[in-house]
């Protein structure tokens, strides 16, 4: 399963994202030393947790907004949601020390069947790469307000942005 949708957000949704999320002076972001469990990599990133991983606990005033965004996407694309396991906003960026290594850690967010939703909040050259049989299957270039949804058991990784300096996404995992 792979779904891509570039036209499901309302003008009010886009306005909310611009004013409350992309205005990084008002959104608290927290430092993470690496994108995966040690000793996978040393690519730090910033995140804002919407729903705590595996605890189904809402941790942000923006959680309900992004649950509504996910519901809108899923309704339009005829995807059923039973339970959301995780939600966060991630900001990855270029570090001078890794400018030649743009490949992030290959991973699955959970080891049980789930769906992975990614909403791109900016244009970036930091693509999302989906793998099948350990080989690239889809290479998705981030475009502002485009969303993708795929089988979360597909391994995937993000490329570190080089030209755009940052990549901002919303990630939600659900069944």
N, C-alpha and C positions, 0 to 999 in steps of 0.2 A: 504494500500500500504506500502510495506517495501522493499527496495532494498539495498543490500550490495555489494560493489565492492572493491576488493583488488588489482586490476591490471588495472588501467586506466591512471596512471600518466606516463609520459615519463621520461627517465633518466635526461633530461634537467630540467624538472619540479622538480624532486627530488633534483637535484643539486642547483637550485634556492632556494628552501625551506631551505636546509641545510645552504647555505651561507648567506641568507638574512633574514630568519625568526628564525631559530633555533639558530643562533648565537645571543643570547639574549643581547649581548653587543651593537648590532647595531639596534635592533628593539625597538622603544619607546613603553613602556607599561605603562598604567595608572591605578591607584588605584581606585577600586570601593568598597564601604563599604559593600554591600550586593548583592546577586544574584537576588533579586526580590524587589518589592516595599515594603516599610516599612509597617508594622512591621514583614515581613515574616521570615527573618533569619538574622544572623550576620556573614555569611560566606563571607569574603572579597575575591576578586580575582583581577587579573590584566587583562587589555584588550587593544587591539589596534583596533580602529574602521576603517573598510574598507569603509563601506557605512553607513551613518547616518540613524538611525532608522526612517522610514516613511518619510524621506526627499529626498531620492534618491540622496544624495550628496556624491560624492567620497571624502574621507578625507585622503587617504593614497597613497603613491607611489606604493604600492603593490596591490591596488584595481584591476587594469586591469588584472594582473596576475591571481588573484583568480577568477575573472569573467570568464577568459579563462578556468581555471580548472573546474569550475561549468559547463560551456558549454560543455567541453569534456565529463564529467561524464554524463550529460543529453543526449547528442547525442548518446553516446554508449548505454545508457539504455532506449532510446526512450521516454524521458521526455521532454515535451514542456515547454519553459520559456517565459512568457509574460513580467513580471516585477520583478525585485529584490527589496525587501523592506529593507533588512538589511544585513550587512556583518561585521564580526568582528573576531579577533583572541582572544581567551580567555585562560588564564593560571590560573588554580586553583591549590591549594597546601594545604598541611597538616598544620594545626595549632595545637599546643600542647593542646590548650583549647578545641578542638572539636574532639580529636582523637577517641573517642568512638561513635560519631555521624557522620557517613559517608554519610547519606542520605541528598541530597540537597533538595531545594524547588521544589515541584511538580508544574509544570507550562505549559503554552502554550505561545509561543512567540508573537502570535497575536490572536485576537478573531474572525478572519474571515478566510475563507478557504485559506490555503496556504500549501506549501511544505517546509519541513525542511531538510537542507543538513548539514551534519557534516563530516568534514575531520579530522581524527586523525593525529597529527603531532609527536606523540611519543607513545611508549609502556607504558601502565599504568594499574594499577588495579582500577582506577576510572571509573567504567563502566557507560554507559548510559542505563537507565531503561525506557522502553516505557510501558505505562499503557493502558489497555482496561477495561472498567467498574470498574475503581479504583483499578485494580489488575495488577501486573507485567505481561506483555505479552512477551516482548523481553528484554534480558539482553545482551548488546553488550560490549564486552571487547575491549578497544582501542588497536589497532595495528598500528604502524607507516604506514601512507599512505593509510589506509583503509578508505573508505567513506561509509556513510549510507544516505539514503533519505527516509523520511516517511511523512505521512499526518500530517501536523503541528497542526491539531486540536486534535491529540492524546496528552494527558498529558504525560509528561516525566520529568525525573530529572537525575542529575549526582551524582554519588557517589564521595566523596572526596577521592583522592588517599592516601593510607597509606604507602605502601611499596615503591612506585616509587617517592614519594614526590611531583610530579607535573603531571598535565594533561594539554596538550596543544592541542587545537582544533581550527578549522576554522568553523564558523557557518554562514550559509547564508539562508535567508528565501525568498521565491519567489512564484509567481503564474504562 
